[in-house]
Amino acid sequence: MRGIEAALECRREVRRGAFAPEALRNLGGGLEPPDRVLASSLLYATSRRESLWKHLLGLFLKKPLHALSAETADVLMVGTAGLMELRRFSPQVLVSALVGHVKAGRSPHEAGLVNAVLRRIGEEAPRILEKMERSPDPKEQCLLLGIPSWAGRRWIEEWGKEEARNLWKLSSMKPCLSVRLNRPEKERDFLAGLEKAGIRGWPSPLLEGSCRLSGNPFPPSLPGFAEGWVTPQTESAMLVVEAFLELLDGGPVLEMCSGRGVKSGQLLCRLPEGVPVESWELSPGKVASAKAEMQRIGVSRRAVFKVGDARTLEPEQAPRAVLLDAPCSGSGTWKRHPESKWRLTPERLAQMARLQASLLERAFRLVQPGGIVVYCTCSLFREENEQVVGSVLGSGWDLVELPLSLPGAISVKGKPYGRILWPKLPWIDGFYIAAFMKRA
Ligand SMILES: C[S@@+](CC[C@H](N)C(=O)[O-])C[C@H]1O[C@@H](n2cnc3c(N)ncnc32)[C@H](O)[C@@H]1O
C-alpha cells in the first residue's frame, strides 16, 4: 500500500471513532518508512484543522460535504489538508492519486468533482488563509489554528485573551516523541542506536532518565524497544509520576485508572521491589495491552492489574498512596491527539467532571489516614481540574494540600488548588496535578 492510500484507510478508521495512533498501528509493519511518514503527515494534518478544511470545502462545493459519499468526503478532507500543509509534496501528484482513488472506488461519478474542487482549493485557498491570518477575530483565529470555537471561548473565559491565544497556538504545534529510559544504564547505547538509524535524539534537559527525539519515529523501530529499554511517554506524564514519587513514604500504591499501564510501568521501574503497586482499569483491552507492556519492560512479576470500575473495586490492601490519572477530555494533548477535540462537546465535558469527582471522592475514601492522593488530568479546562477538586473538598474531607515538585519554567499555580503544566514544548502536553494528604 502507498502512503496516500494508507492515509485514507486511517482517515476512515478515525472517522469511525479510532484514535490516530491506533489507526496507524493497525496498518502493520508492511508499509515502507517514507509511505508511513506520508500517511501519518496527511492523517494528522487532516485532523489538526478539521473545521478549517470543512470551512474551505464549504466555499467551493455546491452541496454540503455530508451530501457526498463518506469516501469522497474523506478524499476531499485529506486532499485539502495535504494541499495546504505538505509543502514538499507535489500538489499534482496528490490530486491525481486522490482522483484515481475515487475513480476506482464506490462513487466513481464523484471523481470529476473531486478533481475540480481540489484544483480550485490549491489555487485559491492560500489567499483565503492569508486573509484569515491577518484577522483579529478570535473565531477566525480558532478556525485557522484548529481549535473548536466553544473551547476557544472557554479558554478566553478561564485564562484571559492573551493566554488563551497562546494556548491555541501551543495546542496546534507539531508534537515530538519523548521516551522514558526504563534502563538508564542503556542511555548511551540507545543514543548510539538512534544515531545509526539517522534519528536525532538527546537527553532531556528537564528530566533525568528521559530522551527527546526530533519528529515521531515509529516506536517499535527504536533501538532496544523489543528489549524494553524505553517506553514512549511525554515528559509531562513522566514529571507527574516523578512528583507523585517525591511525596511517597512507602506503599501500598494504587493507580486507579491505569489505561495501557504507562504510568504503572514507570512506578514499577522506579519503586523498590518491596513496594506493592496495584492498578485498576475499566477497559479489558487496555489491561491486556498493559500486561504486554509490563512483560516487555520486565516488571510483570510485580504488576497487579484488575479490570473494573474504580468506584467499586476493592484493593488488595488499603493504599498508602493513590494516583488518580482520571479519564478526561485530553484537551492538554490536542497537539498529539487532534482527533479527540472534534469529538468533545460542553455536555461531554460536564459528564466527565461528574465522573472525575466521584473517582476522586473514592480515592479519598480508600487511602489510609496519613496517606496521599494525587489527582491529575491531561486537561486544561478548569471544569475538570480545580472545579472537580473544589467540589470534592467541599464535601467535608479533612485534607492538607501538598506542594508539588515541578519545574517552575513550565508550570503555573492552579486557581486555587494544584499546578498546571503548560504545553510549551513539543515533548510536553498540558497537565493538571494536585496532591493531598488525608489527616490521620
Ligand atoms: C487518562 S487515562 C489513564 C492513562 C494511564 N494512567 C497511563 O498513564 O497509561 C484514564 C483511564 O481511565 C479509564 N477509566 C474510565 N472510567 C473508569 C472507571 N470508572 N474506572 C476505572 N477506569 C476508568 C479509561 O479507560 C482510561 O484508560
The ligand as an SDF file (V2000), in Angstrom:
LIG
                    3D

 27 29  0  0  0  0  0  0  0  0999 V2000
   -6.0210    9.2050   31.4590 C   0  0  0  0  0  0  0  0  0  0  0  0
   -6.3660    7.5660   31.1250 S   0  0  0  0  0  0  0  0  0  0  0  0
   -5.1720    6.7200   32.0910 C   0  0  0  0  0  0  0  0  0  0  0  0
   -3.8130    6.6350   31.4830 C   0  0  0  0  0  0  0  0  0  0  0  0
   -2.8630    5.7960   32.3200 C   0  0  0  0  0  0  0  0  0  0  0  0
   -2.7760    6.2450   33.6760 N   0  0  0  0  0  0  0  0  0  0  0  0
   -1.4670    5.7570   31.7080 C   0  0  0  0  0  0  0  0  0  0  0  0
   -0.6010    6.5030   32.1450 O   0  0  0  0  0  0  0  0  0  0  0  0
   -1.2590    4.9740   30.7700 O   0  0  0  0  0  0  0  0  0  0  0  0
   -7.8220    7.2720   32.0480 C   0  0  0  0  0  0  0  0  0  0  0  0
   -8.2850    5.8430   32.0080 C   0  0  0  0  0  0  0  0  0  0  0  0
   -9.4150    5.7100   32.8660 O   0  0  0  0  0  0  0  0  0  0  0  0
  -10.1860    4.6410   32.3890 C   0  0  0  0  0  0  0  0  0  0  0  0
  -11.4970    4.7210   33.0610 N   0  0  0  0  0  0  0  0  0  0  0  0
  -12.5860    5.4490   32.7340 C   0  0  0  0  0  0  0  0  0  0  0  0
  -13.5660    5.2930   33.6490 N   0  0  0  0  0  0  0  0  0  0  0  0
  -13.0770    4.4550   34.5930 C   0  0  0  0  0  0  0  0  0  0  0  0
  -13.6080    3.8920   35.7800 C   0  0  0  0  0  0  0  0  0  0  0  0
  -14.8480    4.1880   36.1880 N   0  0  0  0  0  0  0  0  0  0  0  0
  -12.8460    3.0430   36.4810 N   0  0  0  0  0  0  0  0  0  0  0  0
  -11.5940    2.7220   36.0820 C   0  0  0  0  0  0  0  0  0  0  0  0
  -11.0330    3.2240   34.9660 N   0  0  0  0  0  0  0  0  0  0  0  0
  -11.7510    4.0860   34.2260 C   0  0  0  0  0  0  0  0  0  0  0  0
  -10.1760    4.8580   30.8940 C   0  0  0  0  0  0  0  0  0  0  0  0
  -10.4600    3.6650   30.1890 O   0  0  0  0  0  0  0  0  0  0  0  0
   -8.7570    5.3370   30.6600 C   0  0  0  0  0  0  0  0  0  0  0  0
   -7.9350    4.2910   30.2700 O   0  0  0  0  0  0  0  0  0  0  0  0
  1  2  1  0
  2  3  1  0
  2 10  1  0
  3  4  1  0
  4  5  1  0
  5  6  1  0
  5  7  1  0
  7  8  2  0
  7  9  1  0
 10 11  1  0
 11 12  1  0
 11 26  1  0
 12 13  1  0
 13 14  1  0
 13 24  1  0
 14 15  1  0
 14 23  1  0
 15 16  2  0
 16 17  1  0
 17 18  1  0
 17 23  2  0
 18 19  1  0
 18 20  2  0
 20 21  1  0
 21 22  2  0
 22 23  1  0
 24 25  1  0
 24 26  1  0
 26 27  1  0
M  CHG  2   2   1   9  -1
M  END
$$$$
